[in-house]
Amino acid sequence: MQIGMMGLGRMGANMVRRLMRDGHECVVYDINPASVAALVKDGAIGAASMEEFVGKLSKPRSAWLMLPAAITGKIADQVAALMEPGDIIIDGGNSYYHDAVDQADELAA
């Protein structure tokens, strides 16, 4: 299975390593290129931009966001604008769950 991970801090990077260890292909993106490069060395597929990140995902796409709550909604909107119906965005960060439910309703519309 292929999955994209955006947000490669401690939690996101470790999730990628675990997923790859279990045989999953991971496409990764972060605003910090060094975080991407470290996971590419471990076998991930790196992306230098959000557009490249979405472009490297196989359809139907699955993008897992591990971002701070303050920016999750904004980034989810940007990623959604690049994706197609049937693609999946997973909010794995620490957003307040009501905010995540509201965001899901907006994206589904």
C-alpha positions in Angstrom: 0.0 0.0 0.0 1.2 3.5 -0.7 0.5 6.5 1.6 1.7 10.0 1.7 2.9 11.6 4.9 3.1 15.4 5.3 4.7 16.7 8.4 7.9 14.9 9.3 8.5 15.9 12.9 9.0 13.3 15.6 5.6 11.6 15.2 5.3 11.8 11.4 8.9 10.6 10.7 8.5 7.7 13.1 5.1 6.7 11.5 6.8 6.7 8.1 9.6 4.5 9.4 7.1 2.0 10.9 5.0 2.0 7.7 8.0 1.3 5.5 9.3 -1.4 7.9 6.0 -3.1 7.4 6.3 -3.0 3.6 4.4 0.2 2.7 5.6 2.7 0.2 5.7 6.2 1.6 5.8 9.5 -0.2 7.0 12.3 2.2 6.9 16.1 2.3 7.8 18.7 4.9 8.7 22.3 4.8 12.2 21.3 6.1 14.1 19.6 3.2 16.5 17.9 5.7 13.6 16.0 7.2 12.6 14.8 3.7 16.2 13.8 2.9 16.6 11.8 6.0 13.6 9.6 5.2 14.6 9.3 1.5 17.8 7.8 2.8 15.6 5.2 4.7 13.7 4.4 1.5 10.9 6.9 1.3 10.0 8.8 -1.9 10.7 12.5 -1.3 8.8 15.5 -2.6 10.0 19.1 -2.6 6.6 20.7 -2.9 3.0 20.1 -2.0 2.2 19.7 -5.8 5.0 17.2 -6.2 3.8 15.3 -3.1 0.3 14.9 -4.5 1.6 14.1 -8.0 3.7 11.2 -6.7 0.8 9.6 -5.0 -1.0 6.8 -6.8 -4.8 7.2 -7.4 -6.8 7.0 -5.3 -4.5 9.0 -3.2 -4.1 8.8 0.6 -2.4 11.7 2.3 -1.8 11.6 6.1 -1.2 15.0 7.7 0.8 15.1 10.9 0.8 18.8 11.5 0.3 21.3 14.3 -3.3 22.1 15.0 -2.8 25.8 14.1 -2.0 25.0 10.4 -3.8 21.7 9.8 -7.0 23.3 8.3 -5.1 25.6 6.0 -2.8 22.9 4.7 -5.7 20.4 4.4 -7.5 22.9 2.2 -4.4 23.4 0.0 -3.9 19.6 -0.4 -7.6 19.0 -1.1 -7.4 21.6 -3.9 -4.8 19.4 -5.6 -6.6 16.1 -5.1 -9.6 14.5 -6.8 -12.9 13.0 -5.6 -12.3 9.6 -4.0 -8.9 10.7 -2.6 -8.4 10.5 1.2 -6.9 13.1 3.6 -6.2 11.8 7.1 -5.8 14.4 9.9 -3.4 12.7 12.3 -2.4 15.8 14.1 -3.6 17.2 17.4 -6.5 19.2 16.1 -9.6 19.6 18.3 -11.9 16.9 17.0 -14.8 19.2 16.4 -12.6 21.2 14.0 -11.6 18.0 12.2 -15.3 17.0 11.8 -16.1 20.5 10.5 -13.2 20.3 8.0 -14.3 16.9 6.8 -17.8 18.1 6.2 -16.5 21.1 4.2 -14.2 18.9 2.1 -16.9 16.4 1.4 -19.2 19.1 0.0 
